[in-house]
Each structure stands twice: as C-alpha cells, then as structure tokens.
Amino acid sequence: METHLLLRENPRALALRPTTLEEAPSGVLVFEEHAGSYDKAITKLYKSTEFDDSQWRILTSRPVFGCLGLITVQNECFLAIVTDCVSVGRIRAGEEVYKISSVSFYSLSSSKYDDFAYSPGKENWDDDWDQPNNGIIQHPCAQLQKLFSVGNFYFTPDFDLTKTVQARTSVASLGVHSFDEHFLWNQFLISGLLEFRSKLDRKKQMDLDRGGFLIFAIRGFVGVETITLNGEKHELSVISKLSCLRAGTRFNARGVDDNGHVANFVETETVLNSERVCFSYTQIRGSVPVFWEQQGMQLVQHKIQISRGPGATQPAVNRHFNELLGRYESVCNVNLLSQKETTGEFQLSNAFNGAVNQLSTTKKKVHMINFDLHAECRGGNYDNVSYLIYDIRQIIDEYGYFLMDTDNNQIVCPQKGVFRTNCMDCLDRTNLVQNEISKTVLIDYIQNKSRDQRFNSDKLVARHSHLWAENGDGLSKIYAGTGALKSGFTRTGKQTFMNVLSDATRSVNRFYINNFQDKARQEVIDQLLGKLANQTSITIHDPISDTVTRHLTKRLKEYSTSRKITIFCGTYNLNGKDFKGESMEPWLLQHFTWSEEEPDLYVVGFQEIVELSPQQVMATDAEKRKVWEQQIEKTINSREKSKYTLLRSNQLVGAALIIFAKSNIVEELRNVETAIKKTGIMGMAGNKGAVAIRMDYGNTSFCFLAAHFASGHHNVDDRNADFWTINEGLKFLRGRTIDSHDNVVWVSDFNYRVSLPNEEARMYAQDGNIDALVKCDQLTREMNQGRVFPGYHEGMITFLPTYKYDNGTDIYDTSEKQRIPGWTDRILFKGEKLNQLQYSRAELMTSDHRPVMAIFEAKIITLNQDAKNKLQKELYQSLSASEIRPSPPDLPRRKNTIAVTSVTPNITEPLVDTLIDVTFDNNHNGLPPPSSDSSKWWEDGNIIPKADKGRATNLNPFDEEDLLGLSNASPAKFLASFHSDNDWTPLSPVSVMTPVNNKPSSPNNVSNAIGFWNNKQ
C-alpha cells in the first residue's frame, strides 16, 4: 500500500511507485498536466522496466498511501495524495480499515505549493472554517485539506468499504470496482482515473490494482473492539457510512431532493466476526423524506417550513422508498418526532405519515412506527425505549440478521429488512434508539448461538455501547459540528447531572457553529463532491475519447428526445390589498380565448402582497401568500381538464413567486430550489429585491424571478443598480447563478416609467397611441443602450400602461401626486429555445396596477443516459479498432507481364472502387492453381477471376467516418478484428503514446535513494 511520490521538474510530472520489491511489478503511475487545459490530465502506467528514473526525485520524506484523485482549483489541476493514515482495526480476516489523517494536494503545473507546511492534528482545526487568512498566502486546497484531516474519512486497500458484509458477499462476482455511489466520497475526484482504468487491458488493470495507487474513501465512523466470548476471540465493529448524494451541514441540507435522496442518510452496520462465523446487522437513518427547511438563527425553537405540498412531494418520496426496497427488501420507519400538536415536529411528522400512506407499495413492505421519544422518556427516563423495542419485536424477528460461515463462505441466513430511524436531525435520539435495536439483535444472536453454554453479556454490551456512543459523536460532529447529545446515556446506560450539563454545552456550541461556520463548511463539501456551479471533473486525456466526445455532440439526437411545453407567466402588484373575491379568470385563463392548449407550468409573481409597513419590511408574513395560492389553484383547476399541483413558492416580504405544474409532469421536474436577494436599505431590508425559483425539466434548466425595483419617476440609475445587484448576488445552492440557466424569465414590477410630461402621456394613453409612449419608455431605452438586462427580450407591447389607476376604477391616478401612466409591470426573458406567443394585460381592479401575462413555448431536451452510454461504447470500440490498424504500406508497382493482346474480361457492371475483406477469405474454390517458375496463371489466356462482390464493401476500413458506419452493417461485413459487445475491452491510450527511452541510471537517481531498484535490474 505504501508508495513513493516522485517528481520530475522539467517537464513537470508526478509519479507513484511502490516502496517494496514485492510490489514493484505493479509498475509506476505517472501524472502530467495536459497542455492548454486545466480540466484534463495525462496519466500513464509504465512497467517497472520501462520507467526511467534518472530525472526523478522523491518529493516527500515519508512514503504516501495512494491517490484520492484530481481536482481543479483556481484554474490549476491538483493531485490529492493521502500522506498519513492510521489503522482502525480488522473487520474480518484480510479486511483492515484505515482512517485518513492528512491529505496533501500537489499541482501538476506549478512547484510553488510543493513545500507548503502542513500540520495534521492541529488543535483548533475544526474551529477556523470561516477565519480570514490575515494576508498569509494559503494553499488553494487548504479547506479541502482541512476537511479530509478532521478524522472521519476511511479507506481500505483490501475490500469494498462502500458495501455491507451482506452486500459484498452477494455481489462478489461484480469485481473490485463496483462501488456503491451513495458512499464513495471521492467519486468526483477519482472518476477520471476510473475511466482511465476501464480502458486498460486486463493485465494492466491488475497491475494498477496491485499497486494500491487509487484510494476509495467513505465518510462516517469505523470503530473496532476485540473481545473474547466463551474463550473465542471476536472482532466487534460498528461501521457507519454517510451518503454523499445529499451531503451537507445541519441547516443547509434538510429533507429530500427530487431524486429521492435525503439529508444525513447513514447506513450503519454492526459486525461480530470470529474465525468460524460472521454476524452482521444493518440499520439506516435519514432526514424526513419530504421537502422542508429550517432557519438556523434561533436558539431554542427552530421554525419548520414545509416547502412543497403533498402532490409535488410524493414523486420524490416514491423514489426514496423504491430505492430502499431495492436495496433492503423491506423497510420499517421508526419516527421519533414529537406528536404534540403545537410543535413544528408534529407538522413534519404528519407530512411524513401522509406521504408513506400514499406509497403504492404494500404495507407489508413499508411499516410506520411513531414513537415520541421526548414524551415517552420525559425526565431522562431513557429506559422507556424498551417500550418501543416491545412494539417492534415482531418485525425485528421477521427481518432477522446476516450470518455467514467463514470456513466455507456460505451464507447461513440473510437479513430481510431494515429499520429506518429518524428524528429531527437524525443524530441524538436516533443514535440512542439504533443502539438499543442493535444491542437487542446482537444479544438474540449470542443467546441463540450459546444455548448450551452460560453466557454473561455485560462485557459485550459495554463494548457495544461504547462503540455506538463513539459512532453517535462522530456522525454528530460531521452534521452539526459537535458530539451527540444523550451520548452519555448511550455510553453508560445512565443519565447523570454531568451528562445534562454536557448536552447543554453542546447545544450552545451547535448554535454558534450552525450559524457562523456551516456556510463555509458547506461550500467545501460541495467543492469536494463537484456540486459547485460550472465545476467539472478532470478527465484523463485520450485522443480516442476526445474524438468520441466530438461525435457524441454531433449525434445528440440519437440519445435524446425533445418536446415543446407552454408556460404561463404573470405578474401583479397588489398594492398590499387582500383578496376581495374578484375572479382571476380574466388573467389566468385569458389565453384560452386564443388557444385550447393548457400550459404545463403556471408561473405567477406578486409584488406588495403585503403592505410595506416598517414592521413588515424586516420580516415575511406568508399567510396572505397562502390565500392567493389557494385562489390561483382554484381558478386554474376550475376547467376540470388537466389538474395542477403547487410545485414551489417563496416570498421576500412583498415579492412572492408561485409555481404550479400539471400533476402528470411533476415527476419530471427535478432540482427545484429557491433563493432571495434583498436590495432595500443597503441590502438589509426586503421591501425591494427578488425571489427566484429554479428547476430542471429533463435536461433543460429554468430560472423564474419575481422582483420589485426602486420606485420614483427619475430613479432610473437605482433601478439599473437593483438589476445588477440581483443578477450578480442571487445565488442558488452549489453556487448556481441566474445566468447559469438555459431559460430565464422575470415576472416583475421593475418600476421603470415613461419619460413624458403628465398631460402628454395621458393624452397618448387616452388616444391609444401606444407607440408614442413606448418610444419614451425608460426600460426600453436602458435596454437598447445596454445598461440593463443584456441579452434579454420583451414581447411587443400592445396594451395600455398598467400603472397607476385609482383603486377600483379604470381611471389613471387623480390623487395629489398625479403619477404619469407607465408600464411598471413587465415580463422579460432570454433563452435560445424560448419563444413568446402572447403578451397582454388583464382588467382586474383589486389594485392600482393591472396584471400582465405572457405565454411562452419552450423546447425541452431529455437525454437517455443508457442510449448515450451504448453509443459511446460503440464509438470507442470502432475508433479503438481504427487506432491500432496501421495504414497499408505503399508497395512498389509490379511490372505488367500480361500481354496487351490478352483476353479482356467482359465486365457488364460499372467499375467502382471496392475493397475486399480478405480476413473472411477461407474458401479457395474457383481460384486458379498457384503459379510456379514454369507456369503463370495470368499468362495462360484464361479470363482473370472476378472479385466476389458478395464479400465486398464500399467502405474504407482506414477511414474514421466509414468505420463508424460499420456499426449498422450486417455481421458478415464487419472487420474480423472487431469484438462483440461482450468481449469489448478498450485499449489503453498508453499503447499509442511514445515510450520513454531507457537511459542508464545516473549515480544520484531515485533508484539509488530507494535502494532496491538497481538490484532487480
């Protein structure tokens, strides 16, 4: 496992070479920067005899332990190397696990970071995520180093740590690199190297694996204790693996996402192994699988917001439980949330129970157990958890546990289901209950095993409880920043005053960490997982792969489908007025007078949904928004054709954005997120600003915004500034911006006015002279001059100004201020596949504004990933065959010995350039006899044999385009060197590279420093 990290100065390259003679045959893995690209690298695997070490030196004083992968940071490519680790212990025979202590990042292009001092084990390493560097030059990957070095990343060179004992026993035939994507935390870093490995031939793959160059890391907790039971030595282990698919800190990752992945999802396995038998028991935990959020700046009660309705939530819940059933066969939910009706937990628990009841699976497959742990164990009486164990006892027996005979690796019995435990954070209460369930099953196994022997379980239970307490602390530090509450009881089985004091201290620490450090920690986690906007994984340069990528781009239609959807977009400034019963049909259903086609999405923006009083400006009152949501839903569902479901809504004081979707397309909408940006009172108040919602429909992204800009007839510059503040400052998760999307639509009150005298503007409005008003429109002028909304479009304005009317009338403002009529309410858009079909206003009189609406048609692209992978495989196969087939050499022309008067064959078919696939030519019937010195068949006067056109092809096998066309040809016309799909083994790009020349080793080369290498040669 230990390797030396080598450096070549010019041209710069890094290499990993095993430190011992026995591992030397695995070869040397070399990394170089790909010229002109920071998201590509060159990787080569050399045989030991091919590697010339005369220009190389050892970079680190101590051996290293392998490579986590490659990552681009600040436009520079870095290689992540595990520089220190400690052994945790042995899970089973030949299965040792190591905890990562430190990781260093080395640039492939620059030496300026090679000598950066690094000190693992720094006392306050966890406490300075958000501290400024005070002018000190930092390594670009310093935060990633910190993340890897806090002691919760683990790896092993011996087995697949991403799977449970039962899973890797059941799928052992799948190979070494069939990892579980849920738990491989360096998947983004190592994906390019795994792709490189897949293209090596089988022998080189084995050499690469034998060298232990690649490290596959999980995050969570691994603890091992050695214990003797009835004279037999056992290893007791607790292994927790945190999922990386919805990873994050406490208030940044809650609930479920559109793919069915939940926050803080952990798979925990208790393993008891001896020389004869291996016992394993698996449980899972995870956030409540509905869409919900919490704000962190609250010390005691954290208000819970359910961010989507039941209809928009159910597809994600279905995906979540379908995946769990596919992995574990059956699931029993143990819900520990409060059942007290006045609490937010009760609201969340109700949503969870409702979603589970709507599952299409049978109740035998998914159980639901509600146990209010705080109420049942009030006063620290955690022994009352035994009531829960009694309630689920039958299910415990039904699910059983995994047991394997280690002598012959035969499975005695599998585990047939899993308990999914949750509380609010899935930390303290959850760990306490999971410990009890695990202890119950473990004791059941020991008692069944030792029926004929006396057995004292105290020692086993004590070791088990200690491991679970450490497990709870470890997982809690990852998610919340501190150790788990109630871990004192888990560890000792007693609740003491010191335990209570410790829990109080940890609660205060959590408040500080969650509010002042978690944002920085979340950004580092997203960077590691490749989830930041515009972040791409580093690919290994391969001329064949580059060609495949170009052809995939050209042949997009072969693995994608497209369809057109319609979108209703509307904006309405309510002037703080409540709903008064006025029908919304003239606005929301107006488009049906032109077309019967129903919109797929309804996007509705409001401004001044509440009165902008000083009290409202600093807070958000969602009650009025909910009233308008109900009225919109009632209106658009009144036609009794397509049914619409509330997808997402959000509010920034007066600005609100609400999106409804057809119920039958909700399942296709993914990654729905919302964000806000304040621009009022120096960015601190929400009276002005924007609220945005983004989503992916298939592989096409949308961003919708409802904004309210600065008021005042002459404040054009302030309005322009509001746009730039929102456009540059509004951020979604993973660093996505407004401009990151394929399509963007603003439904807003921009407050731009008409620059005309009041009397003149009113006269034009009265005469219906819209063109004269538009010529003096501030927004039109600013856009034409490039000062605001670059790249955006607006449909032709064919309706009268929407502002300002006397309330309840169609008369422009007669108040003392006599405001000039103008189009403050607008809809702007951009997107190559976004077309506006309609743009008009509606005559609603609730407010002093008139609502505006637009209908858009958008083209949606959906990729078929399976079809893409199949085409990619076919292209690589074809191009690999082309790459190794040399062009035929130019042979000297043979002197024509056939007499001019010889018989000319009677050719009736046109002469064409035809190549014969001679590799299929095994039949000599009909051919002339071989020639000799005395007899030459071309001189005997007979007709020259004609080519068999049945075995001919018009394609040139040395032409790339023609080779690609062969994939659709009949098998008889394929080149003999082509493999079938089952035999496909892409060739390594190493085969087409120029090998390094073998030069005599210099006296001061790396080989002499290591000591063994020259002896082998």
N, C-alpha and C positions, 0 to 999 in steps of 0.2 A: 504493500500500500504506500510506503514511503517513496518519494521521488525527489530528484534534484531539479530545481528550477534554474535553467541555463539561459544566458543572454548572449546574443551576438550583436555587436554595436553597429556594424555597417555592412549591409543594410540591416536595420533593427529587426530582431526576431526574438521570440521566447520559445523555450522548449522544455518539455517534461521528460526526464529519463529516470528509470528505476534505479534505486540505490544499491541493489544487491545483484550478485551474479545470476542467481536463480531466475530473477525477473527480467534480466536483460533481453532474452529472446522476444519479449513483447514489443521491443522497438522503441522509437523515440517519436514523440508527438510535438510537432513544430507549429507555431502560430506566427503569422505575419500580417501586417496591415495590407489591405488591398488598395493599391494606389488610386487616389482620387475619390475614395468613398469611405466614409466613417461608419456606414452601416453594413460593411462587408469585411470579411477577413479571409485569409488564405490559411488553410490547415493541411498539413501533410503528415502522413505516418510513414516513417522510414524504418527499414530493417536496421538492426544493430550494425551490420557490416556496411551499410550504405551511408551511415551518418558520419560526416567529417567534423570532428570536434575541435579542430585546430584553431578556429576563430571564436570559440565559445568560452565563456567563463561562468562559474557558479554565482548566481545573483544573491542568494540568501545563505546565511551562515549555517542554518539548520535545514534538514530535509522538510519538504512540504508534503501535503497529504492528498493532493489532487486538485482538480479544476471544477468550479461550480458553473462556469460558462463565461459568456461575453456580454458586455452591455455598453451602450453608447451613452456617455455623459458629457455635456458641453461640447458636442461635436467631436468627441475623441473616443476611440474604442479601447475598452479596458478588459483585461483578463482577470477573473476573480479566482484567487488561489486560497485554499484552506491552509493557513500557516501554522495552526496549532489546534489540537483537539485532545480530549481525554476519554478514556474508556469508561463507559457506564456499567457495563457488565454483559453477561451472556444470557440471551433469551432461551435459546436451545443450543444443542451441540453444533458448533460451527457457525453460530449466529451471534456475533458480538456487535454491540452498538456503541458508537462514539458521539460525544457531544462536542460541537464546534465551539472553540474558544476564541479564535481570531481568524479573520479573513482579510487579505490584502488585495488591492486592485492595481494591476500593472498596465501601463499604457503600451499599446502596440506601436505607437508613433513617436513617443517622446520619452526622454530619460529624466525629465525634471521631477517626476514623482517617485523615482526608484528608491531614494534614500529618506523618504518621509518616515519619521519615527512613529512607531505605533505601540501603544501600551495596553494590551488586554488586561482586564481585571481592574480597570480604573474605578475608584471608589464611587464617584458620582456619575458614572457612565449613563445611568438611566435618567439623570436629572437635568440634562442640559440640551434637550432636543431643540429648544427654541432660543438658545443663548446666542447673542452676536459673537462674531469671531474677533472683535476688537482689533481689526486691522491685520490679524495674523493670517498668512496665506494658508488656506485649507486645501486638503486633497479634495478633488471634485466628488469623490465617492466616500467622503468621511462619514456621512449619515448612513450610508449602506454598510460601511464597516461597523458602525455602532450597532445597527440592527442585528447583524449576524453575530455579534460578540456578547450579547446580553445573556446567553446561556440557554436558549430554548430552541436551537436548531440541532438536529441529529442526523447521522447518516451511518451507513454500514457498507462495507465492500463485499459482504457475504451473501446478502439476500435482498429481496424487495421489501423495504420497510414501509412502503405505502399501503401494503395489504396486510390483513389479519392472517393469523396462522391458518384458519379455515380457508380463506380466500386463496392464499398462495399454495396450499395443498391441493385445492380443487382445480386450479388453473396452472399447475406447474408446467404443463406442456406448452404454454404460450411463449415461453422464452424469457430471457433475463430482462428485457427492456419493455415489458408490457405493463407500464406503471399505471396507477390509479391517478388520473389527472386532478382529482379532488385534493390530494395531499402532497403533490410534488411542488414544493415552493420555489424551486429554481427552474421551473419549466420554461419560463420566458428566457432566461439566460442560456439554458443548455439546448434549446430547441434546434438551433443551427448545427450544433455538434451531433445531435441525434440524427439529424437529416444526413449529415456527412457520414456517420457510421452506417446508416442504412444503405449507402451506395458503395460501401466496401464489399469485396468478395468475402466469403465465409471465413477464410483463414485470417484475413486482416481484421475482421470483426473480433475474432477470438483473441488475436494479439492485442487489440485495443482494450478489450475487457480484462485480459490477463494483467495488463499494466496498471489497472486501477486508476487510470488517468481521470475519469469522469466521476464526479460526486453527485449523488441524488439525495437531496435534503428534505426532511419533513420539519414541521414546526409544531411544538407542543410540549410533551413531557414524556420522559422514559426513566423509570426507576426500577432497580433490580435489587432484591434481597435474597441471600442464601439462607436456607432454613432446613433443619433436619427433622423429619417426621417419621416416627417409628423406626429410627435407625437408618432411614434412607434420605440422601441428600436431594434437595429440591431447589430450583430457582423460581422465586416468586417475582413476577414482573407486572407493572402497570404501564401501558403504552397508550398515550393519547396523541392523536393526530388532528391538528386543526386544519379545516378546509381552507384552501386559498382562493376558492371561486367567489366568495363574497366576504373577503377579509377586510378587517378594519378595526378601529377603536370603538369604544363604548357608544358614544353618541353620534358617530359618523357612519356606523353600519348597524342597522336595525332591520328586523323583519325579513321579508322575502324579496327577491328580484323577479323580473319577468321570466327568467329561465328556471325558476323553481329552487334556486339556491338561497339558503338562509344564512344570516349572520351568526358568527360564533358556533358554527357546526363542528362538532368534535366527535370522533369515533374513538372510544376508549375500550381497551382490551385488557382483561386480567388473565395472565398466563401462569400456570403452575406446571413446571416441567421436571421430570426425573429421567433416569436412564431408561425407564420402561414405558412410561405413559406421559402424554402431554395433554393438559387440560387448558381450555381457553373459553372465555366468556366475554361477549362484546355488547356494549351499550352505546347509545348515541345521545347527544344533546344538541339543541339548536334553537335559535330565536323563533318566536311565534310566527308561523308562516303566513302572515297577512302583511299588507302594506301599512306600516305605522312608523311614527317618528317621535322623537323627544328632543326638547331643547335642554342643553346642559346647564345653563346658568340658573340653577335652582338647587338650594342646599338640601331641602328635605323632600318635598313632593315634586316629582318631575311630570309635568302635564303630558299626557299621551294624546297624540293626534292620529286617528285612522285616516290615512291619506287617499284611500280608494274605497269605493263602495263594493258590496258583495259581488255584483256581476263582473266588475273589472278585476276582482281579486281571484275568482275561482279558477281561471286557467292556470295561474301560477301555482295555486295550491294543488291542483291536479298533477301538474308536472312534478312537484316536490314529492308527493306521495307515490306517484307511479315509479319514480326513480328509487325511492326507498324500498318499495315492494320488489322491484327487480333485483335489488342488492341483498335484501334480508328476508324475503318471502312474506313475513307478517310484521306489523308494527303495532305496538301498544303505546299510546301517548299518555304520559303522566304529567298532567298540567298542575303546577304548584301555585298558580296565581291566586290572588285574593278573590274571594267570592262576595265581598262586601260591596253593595250596590253603589255606594257613593265614591268608590275609588276608580281611578283610571284603569287599574288592573282588571277590574270586573268588566269594563267595556272591552278591553282587549281579549279577555277570556271568552266573552260572548261571541266575538267575531271569530275566534279560533274554533269554538264548538260549532258555530253555524257553518263554517267552511268545511269542517270534517263531515258534518251531516249531509252535505251536498255532494260528497265524493261518490263516484259511480261504482267504486269497489264494494265488495260485500263487507258487512260488519265483522265477519269472521277474520278478515284480513287486516282491518284497521280498528283498533279499540280506542276508547277515550275514557280516561280516568281523571276526575277532577279532585284534587286534594289541596285545600287551602292550608298550607303548612304554617303560616303565621298564626292563623286562628287555632289550628289543632295543637300547636306546640307553644301556645302563649306562655310567656314567663320563662322561656328557656327549657321547657319540658320536651326536649327533642327525642326522648324515648318513645313519645307517642307516634313516631314514624312507624312503629310496629303495627299500628292500625292500618296504614297504607299497605304494608307487606302482607297483612292478612287479606286485604281486599284483592290483591293481585296474585295471591298464592297459586291459584289455579292456572293463570296464564304463565307464571314462572315455570311450573311443571310442564305445561304444554310446549313451551319454547325449548326447554332443555338447555344443554351446553355442548360444546365441541370436545370430543375426546378421541385421541389417536394413539395407537400402539406404536411406539417409536422403534421397536425391534424390527418391524416389517413395514412401517409407514402406512399401515392400514387404518382407515377411519372407522372408529367404533361407533360413534354417533355424531351427527351434525347438530349445530344449533339451528332451530327452525323459525326463529323470530327474534325481534329486538325491541327493547324498551327505549322510547324516545322521551327524554325528560326535559322539561323546560320550566323556568320561572321568568322573571323579567330580563335579567342579564344572562341567565344560564350559567351562573357562577356558584354562589354561596349555597342557596337552598338546593340547587340541582346537584352539586357535588356531594352534599350530605346524603341525599336520597340515593344517588347512584352507588355510594359506598355501601349503604345498607343492602341494596339489591345484590351487589356483587358479593358481599360477605355471606348473604343467605345462600346464594347458589354455590359458592365455594365450600361452605360447610356441608351442604347437601352432598356434594361430590365426595368429600373426605369421609363422611359418615357412610355413604354407600360403599366406598372402597374399603373401609376398615370395620365392616360389620362384625368380624370375628375378633377384633382387637380393641383394647381400651385406647381411647384417643382423647388427649387433652388439647382443645382447640385454642387455648388462651394465647399461646405463643404465636400461632398462625394469625389469629385475629389482630393481635397487637402489631405485627409486621404489616399485615394487610392495611390496617387503619392508618399507619404511619405513611405508607406509600400513597394512599388516597388523599391524605392531608397535604402531602407534598404536591400531588397532582393538582389539587384544588388551588394551591398557592401559585403554582406555575402557570396554569391557564388564566387565573385572575390577573396576574401581572401582565400577560400579553394583551388582554382585552380592556382591563380597567386601570392598569398601572400599579396596583397594589396586590398584596396577598389576599386570599379569600377570607370573607367573614365566616364565622362559625367553624373555622378550621381547627380551633382549639377543641371543640367538642368532637369533631371527626377524628382528631389525633388521639384523644384520651378517653372519649366517651363521657366526659363530664363538662358541665358548664360552670365556670368559676368567675369570680369578680374580675380577675386579670384578663380572662377571655373577653368579657364585656368591654373592658377598658381598651383592649387591643382592637376590637371591632370598631369602637368609636373613633379611635385614632386613624384607622384605615379609611373610614368613611370620609373624614375631613381631607385626608390626602387624596382620595379619589376625586373629590370636588375640585381641588386645585389642578390635578393632572388632567382631568377630563376637559376643563375649561381653558387651560393655558398651555398645554403641551400636546394634546391629542391631534390637533390640526397638523402640526409638523410631523408627528409620527405617522399620520395617515398618508401624507404625501410621500414619505419614504417607502411605506408599504406598497403604495400604488406604483411607485417607480420600480421597485423590485419585481412586481408582478406584470409590468408592462402595460399598465392601465391608464397612464397619463395620455393626454391628447397628443396625437401625432407621434407617439412613441412606437418604434418598430424594432423587432428583434434583429440581431445581427445574423446574416446568412453567410454561409461558407461559399466562397467564390468557386464556381464550377461553370466552365463555358457551356456545357450541355444544359445545365439548369437555367442559365441566362437565356438561352435560345428557347427552352421550354416556356419560360415566363413570357417571352415575346409572343409566342404562338398562342398561349392561353389568352392573352389580351385580345389578339385578333379573332379568336374563336369563342368569344364571350357568349354568343347566342346559343352555343351548343350545350352549355351547362347553366343557363339562366332562363328565367321566364319573366315576362313583363306584362303589366296590366295598367289600365288607367282608372283612377279614382277621382271623385269630385269632393271638394271641400267647401263648406260654407264658412265664411269668416265674417264676423260682425263686431262693431264697436259702438258703445253707447255711454255717454257721460250722463249719469243720473242726477247730478247736482244735489246729491245727498237725499233724494226723495225715496220714500218707501214705496213698495208695490201697492198700487191702489186699485187693482182689478182690471186695468186696461189690457185688452187682448194683445198678445205678442205675435199673432199670426201675420199681420201685415209686414213684419220684419223677418221673422224666422221662416215663414212659409211663402214669402213673396215670389221666390224663384219658380214655384210650381205653375205660375201663370205663363212661363216661357217653356218649361220642360217638366216632364213627369219623372225624370231621373232623380232619385233620392241621394243626397250627399252621404258619403261614407263617414265623414267627420263633420261635427259642428264645433267651431272654434269661436267662442264669444268672449269679448273683452269689455270690462266695465271700468269707468273712472268715476271718482266721487261716489262710490257705492255707499259710503257713509259720509256724514257731514264732516268736513275737515276742520274740526274744532281743535284747540290746543291739547285737549285731553286725548283725542283720537290720533293725533299726529304721531305720538310716541308709542302707540300700541295698535293692535289689529283686532277688530271685532268681527268675527266670522259669522255671526247669526244672520245678518242681513244678506250676506252672500248665499247662505243656505236657502233662504226664502226664494231668491232669484233662480238658484239651481233647480228648485222644485218647479217653478213656473216654466223654465225652459224645457225640462223633462216632460212636463205635462203637455206642452204645446207641440213638441216635435214627435211625441208618441201618439198624438191625437188622430193621426191618419190611419192607424191600425194596419199598417203595412210592415215596413221594417221597424224593429224595436231598437231603441238607443239606450246605451248604458253610460253612466257618468264614468269617464276614464280617469280624469285628474282635474283638480282645481287648486288654486292658491291665491293668496291675497297679500298685497302690501298696502296696508291702511285703506286708501280709497281705490286703488287699482286692483282689479281682480281678473283672473283668467280662468275660464271654464271650458273643458273639452268633453264632448260626448262622442261616442263612436257606435257604429252599428254593432249590435251584440254578436253578430256572426263573424266579425273581424277582430274582436278584442284579443283573441288568442294569437293573432299575427303581429300585434303591436308589442314591441319589446323596449327595454331600457328607457322607460318613461321616467323623467326626472323633472324637477322644478328648481328654480333659483330666483332670487330677487336682487335688485340693486337700488339703493336709495340715492337720491340726488338733492333732496330738500335740506336746507340749513346746513350747508357744507358737508352733505353726505350723511348726516346723522339722523335726519327726520325722514319719515316715509310719506309725507304729503305729496312729494313728487318722486318719480322713479319708475321702475319697470318690474313686472313679474313675468317670468318666462317658463314655458313647458317645452321640453324636447322629447323626441321619441324616434324609434326606428320602425319603419313599416317595411318588412322584408329587409333588403339591404340598402334602403333609401332613408336618409335621415331628414327630420323636420325640426324646426325651431319656431315656436309661436310666441309673440310678445305682446303684452298689453302695457302701454306706457302712458304717463302723464307728464308733459314737459312744462317748463316755466311759463307762467302767464304774463300778461302785459303786452300791449299792442306793439311796442317798439323793442322788446327784449329778444330780438332775433338771435343775437350772439349767445345769450343764455340758453336758448333752445338748442342751438347748434352744439353748445358745450354739453348739454344733457345727453344728446345722442352719443357723442364720443365717450363720455363717462360710462354710459351703459354698455356701449359696444365693446369697449376695452376692459371694463371692470366686471361685467356679469360673467360669472364662471359656474359651470356645472361640475359635477363630480368628475374626477380624473383629469381636471384641467381643460375640459371642453369649453370652447367659446361660442359666441353666436356664429361667427364666420366658419366654424368647423363643420357646418351642416350643408347638405345638398340644397335644401329649400328653407327659406326664412320668410315669415310673414309677420308684419307689425299691424295690430288692430288697436289703434291708439288715438288719444287726444293729444296731438302734437302742439296745439295752441298757436300754430302759425296763422297769421291774419292776412287781410287784403290791404295793401298799401294804397288806399284811395281816400279822399275826403268822404265823410259820412254820407252827405247828401248824394254825391255822385254814385257811391256804392249802392245805396238804397234804390236809386233810380234804375241802375242796371239790373238789380235784382227784381224790381217790380216789372221791368220790361222783359225779363227772361234772357237778358244779354249775358250769357254765361262766359262767352269768350272774352269779353272786355274785363270781367272780374278775374278770370284765370291769368290773364296777362300781368296782373298786378299781385298775384298770389305769392306770398313770401316763401313758402316751401318750394314751389316750382322754381322760383328764381334761385334759391340757395342750392337746390339740386343741380340745376343747369350750370351753375358756376363751380360745382364740385366741392362746395363747403360742407356738405352733409349728405348722408345716405349714398355713398358712392356704390355704383353697381346695382342700385335698386330701381324699381319701376313702379309706376302707378297707372292704373287704367284711366281712360279719358273721362274727365268729369263732365257729366251731362245733367247734373242736378243742382238745385239752388244751394246756397250756403246753409250749413247746418247749425250755425250759431250766430246771434243769440236771440232767442224768442222770449216773449212774455210767457210765463208758465201757463199752460193750458190753452194757448192760442196759437194761431199761425201768423202773428204779427211780430216783426223784429223789434228789438228792445226799445221800449218807450220810457225806461227809467231815467233817472237823472244823468247816468253815465252815457246813455245813448251809444252803446257799443256798436262798432262797424260790423256789418254782416261778413262772415268769413267761413272758410272750410277748416275748422279746427280738428274735426274728426275725420281721420284718413286711414286708408289701408294701403300699405306699401309692401312690395315683395321682391324677391330675387330667387332664381333657380333656373337652370337650363331646361329642365323638363316640367316647368310650372307655367301654365297659361291661364290668364284671367278671361273668364267667359262673360261675366256680368259685374257691373259696378253701379250701385244706386243707393238711394236713401229710402227710409220708411217714415210714414207720418204717424209717429207716436208722440203724445203730448204730455207725458208724465214729467218731463224735464224741460229745461230751457235749451237743450240740444235736440237734434234729430239723429236717430241711429242710422248708421251706414252699414251696408252689406256688400259682399263680393262673393262670387262663385269661381272657384279655381278647378282646373283639371290638371292632375299630376300623374306622371308616369312612374310606376313603381317597379323596381328591379329586384328580383329574388333569385339568389344563387342556390343551385343544387350542389351541395358540397360533395356528395357521393359521386355525381356525374363529373364534377371538376377533378376529383382525385383519380377517377378512372381515366379520363382524358390525359391528365398529367402523367400517369403511369405509361400509357400507350406512347405518348410523345417521347418520354425519356427512353423507353425501350427502343423505339425507332432510331432516335438520334445516337444512342449508345452504340447500336449496331453500325451506324454510319461512321462513328468516330474511330472504330478500330479497323475499318475496311480500307486499306490503302488503295489509292488510285492505281490502275494498271500501268506498268512502265511502258514507255514508248519503245517498241521493238523495231529493229531495222527491217526495212521493207524487203521482202523476198523477191528475187528476180523472177519475173513471169516466164515460166517454162512451157506454158500452153501455147501451141501453135495458133497463129491468127486464123488459120482455116479450120480450127477445131469446131466441132458442132456447138452451136449456141442453144441453150435451153429455151423452150417456148414458154415464156412467162406471161401469163394472162393477167395476173394481179399487179397492181401498181407497186413500184419499188418504194419501200419505206425503210427507215432506219429501225431495225429490230434487233434486240439483244436476246440471246438465248440463255436461259437459266441452266447452265451446264451442270449445276450441282444435282439436278434431278436426272441426269442423263445416264441411266444404268442399262438401257436397252440398246444393243448393237444390231438388232435385226434391220436388214435393208441397207446397211452400210457396205461400202466396197471393202475388199480384203486389204490388209496392211501392205504398204509399199515396201520394196526392197531395192538393192542396188541394180538388179536386172529388170525389175518390173515396177512401173509407177502408174497408179490407177488413173491419175489425171491426164496420162498420155495415151490411154488405150482407145480413145474415141467415143467412150460412153458418155451419156448425159451426166453432168455433175449433180449429185444428190441435192435435193432442195430441203431447206430448213423446215422442221415440223412446227408450223405456226400454232398448233395446239399447246405447245410448251413455250410459247414466246410471250414477251411482254414489251409494251411500248414505253415502259418506264425505265429511267436510268437509275440503277441502284446506287450510283455515286452522287446523285443529286438529292439535296436535303428535302426539297418540296415533294419530289416523287416518292421518296421513302415514306413520308407522312401519309401519302395517299394509299400506300400498301395496306394500311390497317383496315381498309374496307374491301380489299381484294379477296378472292377465294383462296382457301388454304393452299391449293396446288400451286399458286403463283407466288407464294411467299418465299423469300430467300431462305436457304437451308440454315443459315446461321441464326435466324430469329428463334427466340424461345417462346414457349407458351406462357400464358399469364401465370400459371402455377410455378413455372421454373424461372420466372423473371428475377434476375439478380443484377441490378445496375452496377456498372463498372465504376471503380473508384476514379475520381478525377486525377489521382496520383499517377495513373497509368499514362496520361497524356502530358505530364509535366517533364521537364528536363531534369534528370537526376543530378544530384550534387556530385561533383568529381571527387573521387577518393584521392586524398593527398596524404603524404607521410605526416604523421603526428609530430608536432614540434615538442621540444623538451618541456615547455611550460603549459601544455594544453590541459583541458579539463580531465582527460583520461588519467594523467599522472596524478592530478589532485584527488581523484576518486580512488585510484589505486588498483582497481581490479580489471579495468577495461583492456589494457595492453596485454595482460596475461591471456585473456581469451583470444586475442588476435594472434 
